[in-house]
Every structure is written in structure tokens, then in C-alpha cells.
Amino acid sequence: MKINEVYTMQEIREFGLTEKSVKDIHAKVFLNGTKVYFFEPITTQSLRLYSIINKRSFFL
């Protein structure tokens, strides 16, 4: 997956990412292994990937 690319919910699921419920963040957050992916909603079915961080950093 590449930063600033737009993905559909189906494509995101096909990459094996699982959605994480979060508070106080205006983004969709997905987990996969040791990485956390942040997506900005573009439309109801399209999301733009804008950041990828280490899972440990996210939960600190």
C-alpha cells in the first residue's frame, strides 16, 4: 500500500487489514501485524491512506 493512494473498503480488507475502533481521531484506523494504517474518508466507500506507524507507537 502506498501513502496518498485511494483505496476502497474491499481493497483494504483484501490486504488483510482489520478496522480498529478509536476515539478522538477523525480517521479510519486499521491494523495489520505490527503496523497501524490511518485513512482519511474521501467518499462513503473510498479512503485515502495518509500515514502508517508502528503498532507499539500507536498504543503508547
C-alpha positions as CSV (number, residue, x, y, z in Angstrom):
1,M,0.0,0.0,0.0
2,K,1.2,3.5,-0.8
3,I,0.7,6.8,1.1
4,N,-1.7,9.2,-0.6
5,E,-3.3,6.5,-2.7
6,V,-7.1,5.9,-2.6
7,Y,-8.5,2.5,-1.7
8,T,-11.9,1.1,-1.4
9,M,-13.1,-0.7,1.7
10,Q,-13.0,-4.0,-0.2
11,E,-9.3,-3.4,-1.2
12,I,-8.4,-2.6,2.3
13,R,-10.0,-5.8,3.6
14,E,-8.2,-7.8,0.8
15,F,-4.9,-6.5,2.2
16,G,-5.8,-8.2,5.5
17,L,-6.3,-5.0,7.5
18,T,-8.8,-5.0,10.3
19,E,-10.6,-1.9,11.5
20,K,-9.9,-0.6,15.0
21,S,-12.5,1.4,16.9
22,V,-10.9,4.6,18.2
23,K,-12.0,7.8,19.9
24,D,-11.0,11.4,19.3
25,I,-9.5,10.7,15.9
26,H,-11.3,11.8,12.7
27,A,-9.9,9.0,10.6
28,K,-10.4,5.3,10.0
29,V,-7.7,3.2,11.7
30,F,-6.8,-0.3,10.5
31,L,-4.3,-2.8,12.0
32,N,-2.2,-5.4,10.3
33,G,0.5,-7.2,12.2
34,T,2.8,-4.6,13.7
35,K,1.6,-1.7,11.6
36,V,-1.2,0.8,12.1
37,Y,-2.8,2.4,8.9
38,F,-4.6,5.8,9.0
39,F,-7.1,6.5,6.3
40,E,-9.0,9.7,5.5
41,P,-12.6,9.2,4.3
42,I,-13.0,10.5,0.7
43,T,-16.4,9.1,-0.1
44,T,-18.5,6.5,1.6
45,Q,-16.5,3.7,0.0
46,S,-13.2,5.4,-0.7
47,L,-10.4,6.1,1.7
48,R,-7.0,7.8,1.3
49,L,-4.0,6.3,3.1
50,Y,-2.1,9.1,4.8
51,S,0.0,7.5,7.5
52,I,1.5,4.2,8.6
53,I,3.1,3.8,12.0
54,N,4.3,1.1,14.3
55,K,1.6,-0.5,16.4
56,R,3.6,0.0,19.6
57,S,3.8,3.8,19.0
58,F,0.0,3.9,18.5
59,F,-0.8,2.3,21.8
60,L,1.7,4.3,23.9
